[in-house]
């Protein structure tokens, strides 16, 4: 006599794994009512789907930023998938938020993947969800930051998120850190200030501008002076503290932070984007 699963068991399996009702029913039938065996069957299905989709591009997804309770440590992760349809799914976004909360306690992406997730590792959960959803699901970016006071911002649609570090916890720091994180998300600075810009980037920019000036016929003896001005403009446009503040273009980001507290400074940032 073949086993027929009861609705309560199907619902329980679905709640634990997120798999569809028919997949859960089939797994319970194949497992002859053995709940743990049915879970394994669904996981193996996920492994097969993951193997078949390993070479697929997972450029869509959700980017989530989370900060710990005392605002001294934060992470930004992306949970990647293949299509925007899945990225907008409520259950997918909830999973991304849950993983971001867990990521606060992980030093690296590898440590997060090895973390326990309700009886399985995060890596195993992602394989399981690959089977459930039918798309490649993976942790894409993992950015971690520490500081005296952190604030986060997640752009509408969960495609961009940023965390900013300030030098102290003062009155108004919460609003300031969020505002600067919004700046980071919108303006995508390449570094905190000119001292943090890589020499490779500086050399490349100088090469480009020198070539332009030479093509314009500028005399060699004044090109170096012109380049100094060009680089100052480059730093103003591309480094966070020197950028015009998006909420008030008459001041820089550094000036905005000083307006909150005269001794307050921006000390770092991280940003992840899927656009």
Buried (B, 14 or more C-beta within 10 A) or exposed (E): EEEEBEEEBBEBBBEBBBBBEEBBBBBBBEBEEBBEBBBEBBBBBBBEBBEEBEEEEBBBBBBBBBBBEEBBBBBBBBBBBBBBEBBBBEEBBEBBBBBBEBBBEBEEBEEBBEBEBEEBBBBBBBBBBBBBBBBBBBBBBBBBBEBBBBBBBBBEEBBBBBBBBBBEBBEBBBEBBBBBBBBBBBBBBBBBBBEEBEEEEBEEBBEEBBEEBEEEEEEEEEBEEBBEEBBEEBBBEBBBBBBBBBEEEEBBBBBBBBBBBEEBBBBBBBBBBBE
